[in-house]
Amino acid sequence: MAHRKTAIAVPEDILDEVDRAVRARRDAEITRRLDALFADESLAKRHRREADDLAELAVDWSDERW
């Protein structure tokens, strides 16, 4: 479908409602995509493995004297 730009005057309160609706829809889509991404068990295993690898490189602060 072709789009054409136009300039129209819209009351600010209506424009605010449209902005909120678009953000909510976009946020819902982002959430859906993240949920699908993290539902992938192989990805979750990879993240855990990488986190464990990084934890091994971390400094143990439990014996630090302040």
LUMGU-907451 format. One record per residue: x, y, z of N, C-alpha, C, O, CB in turn; chain; residue in one letter. Coordinates in pm, 1 decimal. Glycine has a CB too. Example, Ala and Ser with C-alpha at 12.3 -4.5 7.8 and 13.67 -1.06 7.14 Angstrom:
<rs>
((1319.0,-569.0,780.0),(1230.0,-450.0,780.0),(1320.0,-330.0,780.0),(1423.6,-331.9,846.5),(1130.8,-447.3,904.6),"A","A")
((1285.0,-225.0,708.0),(1367.0,-106.0,714.0),(1290.0,3.0,787.0),(1340.9,113.8,803.9),(1408.4,-59.8,572.5),"A","S")
</rs>
This chain:
<rs>
((84.9,-116.8,0.0),(0.0,0.0,0.0),(89.8,123.5,0.0),(183.6,133.1,79.1),(-96.8,-0.5,122.2),"A","M")
((61.0,215.2,-87.0),(138.0,339.3,-95.1),(100.9,431.2,20.1),(-13.3,432.1,66.0),(114.2,409.9,-230.0),"A","A")
((197.6,507.9,65.8),(174.8,604.6,172.8),(196.6,744.5,118.0),(281.5,767.5,32.0),(268.2,577.5,294.1),"A","H")
((119.6,834.6,168.9),(133.7,974.3,129.1),(139.4,1059.3,255.3),(55.4,1045.0,344.1),(16.1,1019.4,36.0),"A","R")
((237.6,1147.0,263.0),(249.4,1236.5,377.9),(147.7,1348.7,365.0),(128.0,1405.6,257.7),(392.9,1293.8,389.4),"A","K")
((84.3,1378.7,476.4),(-7.3,1492.4,481.9),(14.6,1565.0,612.7),(66.6,1507.2,708.2),(-155.4,1447.2,467.5),"A","T")
((-24.1,1689.2,618.0),(-15.7,1768.0,740.7),(-157.7,1793.2,788.0),(-238.8,1852.0,716.4),(62.1,1903.0,718.4),"A","A")
((-187.1,1747.9,909.9),(-320.4,1770.6,965.7),(-305.3,1824.5,1106.8),(-203.6,1802.6,1172.6),(-405.4,1639.8,965.1),"A","I")
((-405.6,1893.9,1151.3),(-407.7,1944.7,1288.9),(-490.1,1847.1,1372.5),(-605.4,1817.8,1340.7),(-467.4,2091.3,1296.2),"A","A")
((-429.3,1797.7,1479.3),(-495.3,1702.3,1568.4),(-484.1,1757.3,1709.7),(-376.9,1802.2,1750.1),(-431.7,1558.2,1557.5),"A","V")
((-593.7,1754.5,1785.6),(-585.5,1800.6,1924.4),(-476.9,1723.4,2000.5),(-458.1,1603.4,1980.6),(-722.5,1784.4,1995.0),"A","P")
((-407.2,1794.5,2086.7),(-294.1,1735.7,2157.9),(-333.4,1613.5,2239.8),(-258.3,1516.0,2244.4),(-231.4,1838.7,2248.2),"A","E")
((-450.8,1616.7,2305.1),(-490.6,1502.1,2386.9),(-512.3,1377.4,2301.3),(-480.6,1266.6,2344.7),(-618.1,1534.7,2465.3),"A","D")
((-565.7,1393.9,2180.9),(-584.6,1279.0,2092.0),(-448.6,1227.8,2044.0),(-425.4,1107.0,2039.1),(-674.5,1317.2,1970.8),"A","I")
((-360.5,1318.8,2009.4),(-227.4,1278.5,1965.7),(-153.6,1205.2,2078.0),(-82.7,1108.0,2051.9),(-146.7,1401.1,1919.7),"A","L")
((-169.5,1250.7,2201.8),(-108.7,1182.4,2316.5),(-162.6,1040.5,2330.2),(-86.9,947.4,2357.7),(-134.5,1261.2,2445.9),"A","D")
((-294.0,1023.8,2310.8),(-353.6,890.1,2319.0),(-300.7,799.3,2208.4),(-272.1,681.9,2231.8),(-506.4,899.1,2310.7),"A","E")
((-288.2,854.0,2088.9),(-233.3,776.1,1977.5),(-89.3,735.4,2008.7),(-51.3,620.4,1986.8),(-239.5,857.4,1844.9),"A","V")
((-9.6,828.4,2059.4),(128.9,796.9,2095.8),(135.0,686.1,2200.0),(216.6,594.6,2188.4),(199.9,921.8,2148.5),"A","D")
((48.5,693.4,2302.6),(45.8,589.9,2406.3),(9.3,454.4,2347.0),(69.6,352.6,2381.0),(-53.6,627.3,2517.1),"A","R")
((-89.9,453.8,2257.9),(-133.0,328.1,2196.0),(-21.2,267.0,2111.7),(1.2,146.0,2115.1),(-257.8,351.2,2109.2),"A","A")
((47.8,350.8,2036.9),(157.7,300.7,1953.1),(269.9,246.4,2040.1),(325.4,140.3,2011.3),(211.3,412.1,1860.5),"A","V")
((303.9,319.3,2147.4),(409.6,271.7,2237.8),(369.5,140.5,2302.6),(451.4,49.2,2312.8),(440.0,376.6,2346.1),"A","R")
((244.8,129.6,2346.5),(198.7,6.2,2410.6),(207.3,-110.6,2312.9),(250.6,-219.8,2349.6),(54.0,22.3,2462.3),"A","A")
((166.4,-87.6,2190.2),(172.3,-194.3,2089.9),(317.5,-232.7,2062.7),(350.7,-351.0,2054.8),(102.6,-150.2,1958.6),"A","R")
((403.6,-132.3,2048.4),(545.2,-158.2,2023.1),(606.9,-231.2,2141.6),(682.4,-326.7,2123.3),(621.0,-26.6,1995.6),"A","R")
((574.8,-186.6,2264.1),(627.2,-252.2,2383.6),(580.8,-396.8,2390.9),(658.7,-485.4,2426.2),(584.1,-176.7,2509.4),"A","D")
((453.8,-421.6,2357.7),(400.7,-557.9,2359.5),(472.4,-644.4,2256.6),(502.0,-760.9,2283.2),(249.0,-557.4,2332.3),"A","A")
((500.5,-588.4,2139.9),(571.3,-663.6,2035.3),(714.1,-694.6,2079.0),(763.0,-805.4,2057.3),(572.3,-584.5,1902.5),"A","E")
((780.7,-597.7,2140.0),(916.9,-620.6,2188.6),(915.9,-728.1,2296.5),(1001.0,-817.1,2296.2),(978.7,-489.7,2243.2),"A","I")
((820.6,-720.4,2388.5),(809.5,-820.4,2494.3),(785.7,-958.6,2435.7),(846.5,-1056.2,2479.8),(696.7,-784.0,2591.0),"A","T")
((697.3,-967.7,2336.4),(667.9,-1096.3,2272.8),(794.4,-1153.6,2208.8),(822.1,-1273.0,2221.0),(556.1,-1080.5,2166.7),"A","R")
((870.2,-1068.8,2141.2),(991.4,-1116.0,2074.6),(1097.9,-1158.9,2175.7),(1167.0,-1258.5,2154.5),(1047.2,-1006.7,1983.1),"A","R")
((1111.2,-1084.2,2285.3),(1206.9,-1123.4,2389.3),(1165.9,-1254.3,2455.1),(1250.0,-1340.5,2480.7),(1219.1,-1013.5,2495.2),"A","L")
((1036.5,-1269.4,2482.4),(987.4,-1394.4,2540.4),(1018.7,-1512.5,2449.3),(1062.3,-1617.9,2495.8),(836.2,-1386.1,2566.0),"A","D")
((996.4,-1494.5,2319.8),(1025.5,-1601.7,2224.2),(1175.0,-1632.4,2220.8),(1215.0,-1748.5,2212.8),(976.1,-1563.3,2083.7),"A","A")
((1256.4,-1528.6,2226.8),(1400.8,-1547.0,2224.8),(1447.4,-1625.9,2346.5),(1523.6,-1721.6,2333.3),(1471.6,-1411.9,2219.1),"A","L")
((1401.8,-1585.8,2465.2),(1448.2,-1650.3,2587.1),(1377.9,-1782.2,2615.3),(1417.0,-1853.5,2707.7),(1429.5,-1558.0,2703.1),"A","F")
((1276.0,-1816.0,2538.7),(1211.5,-1946.5,2552.1),(1295.4,-2054.8,2484.9),(1274.0,-2173.8,2507.9),(1069.9,-1943.3,2491.4),"A","A")
((1389.9,-2013.5,2402.8),(1478.5,-2107.0,2333.3),(1575.2,-2166.9,2435.7),(1663.4,-2097.5,2486.2),(1556.6,-2035.7,2216.6),"A","D")
((1558.3,-2295.4,2466.0),(1637.6,-2360.2,2570.3),(1787.0,-2361.0,2536.2),(1870.4,-2348.6,2625.9),(1588.6,-2503.1,2591.9),"A","E")
((1821.2,-2375.2,2409.2),(1963.5,-2375.9,2372.6),(2027.2,-2239.7,2400.8),(2143.5,-2232.1,2440.6),(1980.9,-2412.9,2223.2),"A","S")
((1951.2,-2133.0,2380.2),(2001.9,-1999.3,2410.4),(2018.8,-1982.1,2561.4),(2118.0,-1925.2,2606.9),(1907.0,-1891.0,2354.0),"A","L")
((1923.1,-2030.8,2637.9),(1932.2,-2021.0,2783.8),(2054.6,-2097.0,2834.6),(2125.3,-2049.0,2923.1),(1803.6,-2075.7,2850.3),"A","A")
((2079.5,-2215.4,2778.7),(2197.7,-2292.9,2819.3),(2325.9,-2217.9,2784.6),(2420.4,-2215.9,2863.4),(2197.6,-2431.7,2751.7),"A","K")
((2328.8,-2156.6,2666.7),(2447.1,-2081.1,2626.0),(2470.5,-1962.4,2719.2),(2584.1,-1934.4,2757.6),(2432.4,-2032.7,2480.9),"A","R")
((2362.5,-1892.7,2755.3),(2375.5,-1779.0,2847.1),(2427.9,-1824.2,2982.7),(2513.8,-1758.6,3041.6),(2240.5,-1707.7,2864.2),"A","H")
((2375.7,-1937.3,3032.6),(2423.7,-1988.1,3161.7),(2571.6,-2024.9,3153.8),(2648.5,-1995.4,3245.2),(2340.9,-2110.5,3205.7),"A","R")
((2610.8,-2089.6,3044.1),(2750.7,-2129.3,3026.2),(2840.8,-2005.5,3020.3),(2946.7,-2002.8,3083.0),(2767.0,-2214.3,2897.3),"A","R")
((2799.4,-1904.1,2945.9),(2878.9,-1781.0,2936.7),(2885.8,-1709.6,3071.6),(2990.5,-1656.3,3108.5),(2819.8,-1686.8,2830.4),"A","E")
((2775.1,-1708.5,3144.8),(2774.6,-1645.4,3277.3),(2867.9,-1719.9,3371.9),(2940.3,-1657.8,3449.8),(2631.5,-1641.6,3335.4),"A","A")
((2866.4,-1852.3,3365.5),(2956.7,-1931.3,3449.4),(3102.7,-1904.1,3413.1),(3187.9,-1892.3,3501.1),(2925.7,-2081.3,3435.2),"A","D")
((3131.0,-1894.3,3282.4),(3267.6,-1864.8,3238.1),(3313.3,-1728.7,3290.0),(3426.4,-1714.7,3336.4),(3276.4,-1868.6,3084.5),"A","D")
((3226.6,-1629.4,3282.3),(3261.4,-1496.7,3332.9),(3278.4,-1497.8,3484.3),(3365.6,-1429.2,3537.6),(3154.6,-1395.0,3293.1),"A","L")
((3195.5,-1575.2,3553.7),(3204.7,-1582.0,3699.7),(3339.3,-1639.1,3742.9),(3393.5,-1599.6,3846.2),(3090.2,-1667.1,3756.9),"A","A")
((3393.0,-1731.5,3664.4),(3523.9,-1788.9,3697.6),(3635.3,-1684.6,3688.2),(3736.0,-1694.7,3758.2),(3555.1,-1906.6,3604.8),"A","E")
((3617.2,-1585.4,3602.5),(3718.1,-1480.8,3585.5),(3702.8,-1366.9,3685.7),(3790.9,-1281.8,3697.6),(3711.4,-1425.6,3445.4),"A","L")
((3592.6,-1365.7,3756.6),(3562.2,-1254.9,3847.1),(3652.5,-1257.7,3970.1),(3706.0,-1361.8,4008.1),(3415.4,-1260.0,3889.8),"A","A")
((3667.6,-1142.3,4029.9),(3745.6,-1129.5,4152.4),(3657.5,-1167.0,4270.3),(3542.7,-1123.5,4279.8),(3802.1,-985.4,4168.6),"A","V")
((3711.8,-1247.7,4359.7),(3639.0,-1284.7,4481.0),(3658.0,-1172.8,4583.4),(3766.4,-1156.7,4639.6),(3688.4,-1423.1,4538.0),"A","D")
((3553.4,-1097.0,4606.7),(3561.5,-982.6,4696.7),(3530.3,-1020.0,4841.1),(3534.8,-933.8,4928.8),(3467.0,-874.2,4650.6),"A","W")
((3498.9,-1145.6,4867.5),(3457.3,-1183.4,5002.5),(3569.7,-1169.3,5104.9),(3542.8,-1150.2,5223.5),(3406.5,-1325.7,5002.6),"A","S")
((3694.8,-1178.4,5060.7),(3804.4,-1166.4,5157.1),(3872.0,-1029.0,5154.3),(3978.2,-1011.0,5213.8),(3907.5,-1273.7,5130.4),"A","D")
((3812.0,-934.0,5086.6),(3867.5,-798.5,5082.4),(3847.6,-729.3,5216.3),(3742.2,-741.3,5278.8),(3802.3,-716.2,4969.4),"A","E")
((3949.1,-657.4,5259.2),(3938.2,-581.4,5383.4),(3922.4,-435.1,5347.8),(4003.9,-379.1,5274.5),(4062.2,-603.7,5475.6),"A","R")
((3820.6,-375.0,5398.1),(3794.0,-234.0,5367.1),(3839.6,-148.8,5478.8),(3826.3,-26.6,5472.5),(3647.2,-209.1,5339.8),"A","W")
</rs>
